[in-house]
Amino acid sequence: MENRTKLETVIPLNTPFILMVEPSDACNFRCKFCPSGDLELLKSIEARKQRNMEWDIFQKIANDMCEFENKVKVLRLYKDGEPLLNPRFADMVSYAKKIGACERVDTTTNASLLTHDLSDKIIEAGLDRINISIEGIDSQQYLEFSNYKIDYKKFVDELTYLYEHRKQCEVIIKISGDSLTETQKEEFLNIYGNIADGVSIESVMNCWHDFELKDVKVNDKVGVYGQPLTNVEVCPYVFYEMAINSDGTASVCFLDWTREMIIGDVKTQSVKEIWESDERYKYLEMFLKKERRNNPICSKCGQLTHGAPDNIDDYCDELLKRIKK
């Protein structure tokens, strides 16, 4: 949240700061707060096929990234699913780094699939940062919250191995703390504080449109990072990042879990063409005209109250003139 580029000074961007690419839209967890854990619900979403991204599609994406005028700052190998389910995850990191597609590569994972061998591979591939989401401080909490049986001691041992061999890879570990007691929060810090470059205890928010949290209460006092709640009209994210789903379609929003905000397809277009497309700019105009509440998906976005890192509401008129040029 600190030392951020002031978006109003750089919009429109000729190159995204962040490109999110989804290695897999499937997940091995069944978390109560996430639609990717609700298999019955996903059956009703035709575009969610529970698939891994094909290697040739990823190669094309990485190659396309080199066409931008500037270098993409971050390739984020994550969107809706668990990225380590893709057996070629380490290859994705290695290929993007080898061809210079971006400045950094990072990911977010539940880390349950980590082994010594896989940790070695992703470290050697050049992963710059791994964000690990912890879903409990013991095996029972994992089972209750994520419906996943985990050998907790082995899990912590694997994270310890990753941290001790991390080289350039920054290890960040976080947990949702709203349902934890103060004693449990201390236990979390005691377990992970010495095996991570950074730890955080965050709050729950509902950022998924048309998805009802099950047995999880949204924190209505503070945002996900403990910051004051906001009420911005303009989504800042769409101005500096874009997401590519596991099937190659591109979403203007990284929270597009139903694939209803598609603006292109890398199988028939370059990433740069999609970034510069009329389909994307229609969304930018919608936000700058402060019309998001007329959009059924964006109207009640929890990300903009509980997680928005920037506020460009006061600059709409000037930014609208800029993007129309």
N, C-alpha and C positions, 0 to 999 in steps of 0.2 A: 504493500500500500504506500510505501515511501519512495521518494526519488523517481517518480513516474514522469514520463514525457507528457507535457500538457497537450492533450489531443487537439484542442482548438487551434494550436499553432502549426499542426502538421497535416490536418485533413484538407484535401483527400490524399490518402497514401497511395503511391504507385506500387508499393510492395507491402504485403501484410506483415505485421510484426510477428504474428503467430499463425501457423497453419496446423490445424488439428487433423490428424489422419488416423483412422480407426483400424487397427490391426484385426480386431474381431468385435462383432456386435453381440456375441454370446458371453455369458458369465457363469462361473461355477458357483457363485453365491446366490442366495435368495433373500437379499436384504429387504427389510420392510419399507425402507425409504426410497427405493429405486425401482422404476418400471422394468429394468432389465432382469430383475429377479422374479418377476411375475410371469411365469410361462403361459398361464392361461390367457392373460391379457395380451401377451405378444402374439398369440395365435390369431387375434383379431386385427393385427397390423400386418398387412400384406407385405410391406417392404422390409419387415424385420425377419430375416431368414435364418438368423443364428449362424452366421457364416464367418469364415476368416477371409481377409482380403487376399486376393490372388497376387502372386509374386510379380507378374508382368504389369499389373495395374499399379502396384507400388513403385516399381522401377520407373514407369512413365511419370508418375507424380513427382518423384525425386528429380528426374531429368527436367521436367517442366519447370520446377522451382528455379532452376538455373537461368531461366529466361527473363526473370524479373530484373528491373533496372538496378535494384539494390538487393542485398542478400537478406533472405528471410531470417529474422532474429531467432525464432524458436520453431522447430518441428516438434509438435507434441503428439506422440504416438499413443493416443487415447481418445475415446469419446464415450460411447455408451457401454461397451463390454469390457471384459478383462483382457488386456493386451497380451499377457503371457500365454494365453490359449493358442495364439498363433505360433506354430513351431519355428517360423522364420523371423521371429521378433528381433533376435540379435543380428540377423542378416540385414534387416531393415535399417537398424542403427548404423551398422558398418557401411552399408552402401551409401546412405545419405552423407555420412561423414567423409567417405572416400572421394565423392564427386564434388564436395563443397556446396551442397544444396542449401545449407543454412549455417548460422553461427553456432547454434546449440541444439541438442536433441534431448528431450526429457519425456517422462511418462508418469502416469498415475496407475497404481496397481494395488490389489489386495495382498499381493506377495505370497499367497498361499502355495503357489506352484514353484517357488524358488528352491533350487537345490544348489549345492556347491558348484556343480558343473555349469548350471545355467547362470549363476552369478558371475562365474569366471568369464563366460562367453559375452555377457552384456557389458561387463567392465572392459574387456579387451576390445569390444566393438566400438567403444568410445562414448557410451551413454554419459551425458553430462549431469543429469539429475534424475533421481527416482523418488517420487512422492508416494509414500506407503500409507494406506488407510487401514487403521486398526479398528476392529469391530467389537472388541471386548478385552478384558484383562484376564480371562481364563477361558477354558474350553466350553464351559457351560454358557457363558455369555455369547460366545460365537454361535452356539447351537440355537439359542433363543432368538438372537437378533438376525442372524444370517442363514439359519437352517443349514449350517455347515459343520461337519465334524472335523475338528482340527486337533492335532497333537500339539498343544500349546508350547511345551518345552522345546520340541523339535523346531517349531516355528520361530521361537525366539533365538534358538541356536543358529538357524539359517540367516536371520537378520544380523546376528552378531558376526557371522562369517562374511556377509556382504560388506558390512561396515569396515571390518578389519582389512579387507582386500580391495577397497573401493577405488584407490588411485584418484583419478580425476572426478569420479562420480559422487556428487553431493547426495547424501541420504537424508531425506526429510520424512518424519513420522508424525502422523496426526490421528486424533480420535475425536469422536463426538462426545462431549462431556455433559450434556444436559441431563442425562439419566444416571450419571455417576455420582456417588457420594464423594465428599471431600477426601475421605480415606482412599477411595478407589482412584481418584485423580492423582494422589500422591504415589500410589502404587504404580500407576502408568508412568509417571515421571521417573520413578526409581528403576523400573524395568528398562525403559527405552532412552533415558537421558544420556547414558554413556555409550550408546550404540547408534547414535545419529548425529548429524551435523546441525539438526534443528528439530525441535518437537513442538507441537501445539495442541491445545485442547480447544476445539471449535464448538459452535452451536448449530442446531438443526435448522434448516430452512426447506421450504418446498419450492424447488425451482422447476419442477416438471409440470407442464400444462396438461390438463385432463388426466391427472393422476392423483389419487387420494392416498395420502400416507396412512399406513396401517399400524395402529398402536404406537405411533410416534407423534409426539407433540412438537409443533413448530415453536421455536423461541420467539415470542412476540415483544421482547424487550431490547434485544441487541441483534446485530447482524452476525453472519457466520464467523467473523473474526473478532467478535466482541465490540465492533464499532457501532456508533449510533445508526438507527434505521434511517433510510433515505426514502425519497419519493420522486425519483427522477422520471422525466417523461421520455428522454432520449436514451436509447440503449447505446452505451459506448462501445460494446464489444464488436458490433457489426462493422465498425469503422476501421478496426485494426486486426481482425482475425476472421478466419473462415474455416469450415469443417468439411472434410471429405469422408463419407461413410464407407463401410467395408465393401460395398458393391460398386464403388466408384462414383456414385452420385455426390453432388456437393450441396451442403446445407448452408444457408446464410447464418444460421445460429447453431452454436455447439450444443444447445439443449434440445435440438429438434429430434427427439427420440421416436416420433411417429413418422418422420420423413415427409412432413407437410410443407416444409419451407425450402424445397429444392430449387436451386438456381442454375444447375448445370450438371454435366456428366463428363468426367475425365476420359471416359472411353471414346468420346467423340469430340472433345474440346480440350484445349490446353488449360492448365491451372490459371495462367495469366489471362486467358480469354474469359474465364468464368469470373475472375476477380474484377475485370473491367466491363462485365456484361450489363446490359440494360436490366436484366432480372435482378441483379444485386442492387443496382442504383435505385430501383423502385423502392426497395426497403429503406435505403438511406434517406430518400426523400420523404417517405412516410414518417420516419422518426423526426426528421428536422422540421416537418410541418406540424409536429406534435399530434399526430393522428394515431398513435399506437393503440389507444384504447378502443379504436374502431376495429382493430384486428383481433379475431377470436383467440389467437394463440398468444399474442404479445400483451393483451389487455391486462391480465392479472399476473404478470411475470414476477415470481418471488425473488428472482435474481436481482431485479432492479430495486427491491426494497431491502433485501438482506445481504446482497453481495456485490453491488455495483461499485467498482473502484474509482470511477470518474464521473464528473457531472459537467456536461457541456450544454445544459439547457439554455443558459443565457447567451449562447453564441449561435443559435439556430439560424437566424436571418443571414448572417455573414457566411456561415458554412454552406447554407443552401445556395447562395450565389456562387460560391466556389465550385461546388460539385456540378452545377449546371454548366459551367464553362468546359 
